[in-house]
Structure formats: C-alpha cells, structure tokens
C-alpha cells in the first residue's frame, strides 16, 4: 500500500500574505490543488492523508466538490482516495508525525508513505513513479539535485573556512518515500525535544540508520516560498 501524506499545514509567513501560500488562488484554483490532483489520479497511490489546520478543512473539501465538469474523474478519485485530515504540529516534522500516527490506523508497517508539500504544486506523475520504484528494496527513497556551484564552509558566516567537495554534496527535495513502521519509530526516538530541531524529512531516517536510496530530482518541482516563486508558478501555468 502506498499512502500519500500531503503537508498543507504551513502558515507561509515568508510570503507576506494573510493566506497561507498553499491556499492562495492562481488562475481560479488554490495552489495545493495541482499536486493533490496529480496524487489522486496516479495509479500507484492508494490513499491520501492531508495535514491541514481545521480552519482550512472546508476550503479543501469545497475545492474538489466544485471541480469543473471536465474534471469529474479527478474529483471522484480524490473522494475515493482521501483518508482523512491530520492536525499540524509545532514544526513540519511534528506535522509528519501526526500524519503517520493517523495513517497507522489503517495501514500496515510495510506501507510506503509518500511525503509531499502542498506548496510544491509542480509534482509530476513520473516523479511519483520514480520515488516509489526507487524505494523498492530499501527503507525509503528521496530525490536529490547535484550541487552546480562551488560550495564553501564557514564557521562564523563571515569568512570562508574551507572548500567542500561538491561531487559528494546533494540538495534533497520532496517528495520522499519511507516505510511506515521504521520511519515512525525513527521519529518517535526523537520525541519530544529533538524532533523540533529536524529540518528535513529524511533526517530522522538517516539518524536511525535507515537505508535511503537517492534518485534524480526534478528542478521544476520547486517549493513556493517567496512572492517570486508564486509569480514563477503563475507564469508557468499561463503558458
């Protein structure tokens, strides 16, 4: 079983809007709707759990209920695969833990959990397929991008301390895939305080010694963080 955990609980304060970035409407539809549709129609995704504040549950439901007539199939697939809402946590990783705990109610330990951000609307079906395929025979998989620029280290943020070998450094991306049972235990081992210091989904897995495979990332699958990102996305879908 493959369950998508869609993280839609962020506040988006860096965007300078009173509406979280994933709920901002572009071309008449909220940002989260693009990746939600992509997940819903993918044949290898069996269920979708959404992390979202209760104040936005009705907004999410209302969107797929009023989907255009030519998107009836997508609307029905969302209805069929939607398993429920989970409450956001104090940080992104705690939101993931809340989702994992809810998923445990209907999925076994060997289920694959596909974690994605609602603020990454450019998710492609091929990336979903590649992530799930990459996790086979491993405890998980994550897409990465090689470093193109020269990378330096600094101890004080003011002067350069050394040159890093960029051939061994990669930038991690979402989505990530993990085996439910092992990944939940890896996160529980960091409760209650260390979990608040986690920045990336794969960090608990790596700390726990899980076998995480790397697959090629997609530069187009960017996260909307700033106004410039939002404008970039708006331009992409208008083309």
FENLIN-V866222 format. One record per residue. N is the residue number from 1. D_CENTER is the distance of its C-alpha to the mean C-alpha in Angstrom with 1 decimal. Layout:
n & d_center
N & D_CENTER
N & D_CENTER
This chain:
n & d_center
1 & 17.9
2 & 14.3
3 & 12.2
4 & 8.8
5 & 7.2
6 & 5.9
7 & 5.9
8 & 8.8
9 & 11.1
10 & 11.4
11 & 15.0
12 & 14.7
13 & 18.1
14 & 18.1
15 & 18.4
16 & 21.6
17 & 21.2
18 & 22.0
19 & 19.3
20 & 15.6
21 & 14.2
22 & 12.0
23 & 15.3
24 & 17.5
25 & 19.3
26 & 19.8
27 & 22.5
28 & 22.9
29 & 19.4
30 & 16.4
31 & 13.5
32 & 11.0
33 & 13.5
34 & 13.0
35 & 9.6
36 & 10.9
37 & 14.1
38 & 12.8
39 & 11.3
40 & 14.5
41 & 16.9
42 & 15.7
43 & 18.4
44 & 16.6
45 & 14.2
46 & 16.5
47 & 14.8
48 & 12.1
49 & 11.6
50 & 10.5
51 & 10.5
52 & 12.8
53 & 16.1
54 & 19.1
55 & 20.5
56 & 17.9
57 & 18.1
58 & 21.1
59 & 19.6
60 & 16.8
61 & 19.4
62 & 21.9
63 & 19.9
64 & 19.7
65 & 23.3
66 & 24.7
67 & 23.1
68 & 25.7
69 & 28.2
70 & 27.2
71 & 23.7
72 & 25.1
73 & 23.7
74 & 20.1
75 & 20.9
76 & 22.5
77 & 19.7
78 & 17.3
79 & 20.1
80 & 20.6
81 & 17.2
82 & 16.2
83 & 16.8
84 & 16.5
85 & 15.1
86 & 14.3
87 & 15.4
88 & 13.5
89 & 14.8
90 & 16.6
91 & 13.6
92 & 9.9
93 & 10.9
94 & 13.4
95 & 11.1
96 & 9.5
97 & 13.1
98 & 14.2
99 & 11.9
100 & 13.2
101 & 16.7
102 & 16.7
103 & 15.5
104 & 18.4
105 & 20.8
106 & 20.5
107 & 19.0
108 & 20.8
109 & 20.0
110 & 19.7
111 & 16.9
112 & 13.8
113 & 10.5
114 & 7.7
115 & 4.4
116 & 1.7
117 & 3.1
118 & 6.6
119 & 8.1
120 & 7.3
121 & 10.0
122 & 11.4
123 & 9.6
124 & 12.7
125 & 14.1
126 & 15.4
127 & 12.2
128 & 11.3
129 & 14.8
130 & 14.9
131 & 12.1
132 & 13.9
133 & 17.2
134 & 16.5
135 & 15.9
136 & 19.3
137 & 21.8
138 & 19.4
139 & 17.4
140 & 14.1
141 & 12.9
142 & 10.8
143 & 11.5
144 & 13.6
145 & 15.9
146 & 19.5
147 & 21.1
148 & 23.5
149 & 25.2
150 & 27.6
151 & 26.0
152 & 28.1
153 & 28.0
154 & 29.6
155 & 30.8
156 & 31.4
157 & 29.4
158 & 32.7
159 & 34.1
160 & 33.0
161 & 33.4
162 & 32.6
163 & 31.1
164 & 28.2
165 & 28.1
166 & 25.3
167 & 25.7
168 & 24.1
169 & 21.3
170 & 17.8
171 & 14.9
172 & 11.6
173 & 8.6
174 & 5.0
175 & 4.8
176 & 7.0
177 & 9.6
178 & 12.1
179 & 15.3
180 & 15.2
181 & 18.6
182 & 18.5
183 & 15.1
184 & 16.2
185 & 19.4
186 & 18.0
187 & 16.3
188 & 19.5
189 & 21.6
190 & 20.2
191 & 21.1
192 & 22.2
193 & 22.4
194 & 20.7
195 & 17.3
196 & 17.7
197 & 18.0
198 & 14.7
199 & 12.7
200 & 10.3
201 & 8.6
202 & 11.3
203 & 14.1
204 & 15.3
205 & 15.4
206 & 17.5
207 & 19.6
208 & 20.4
209 & 21.5
210 & 19.1
211 & 19.5
212 & 16.3
213 & 16.9
214 & 16.0
215 & 15.7
216 & 16.1
217 & 13.3
218 & 13.5
219 & 14.8
220 & 14.4
221 & 10.6
222 & 11.0
223 & 9.4
224 & 12.0
225 & 13.5
226 & 17.2
227 & 19.7
228 & 20.2
229 & 16.6
230 & 17.2
231 & 20.6
232 & 19.3
233 & 17.0
234 & 20.0
235 & 22.3
236 & 20.3
237 & 20.4
238 & 24.0
239 & 25.2
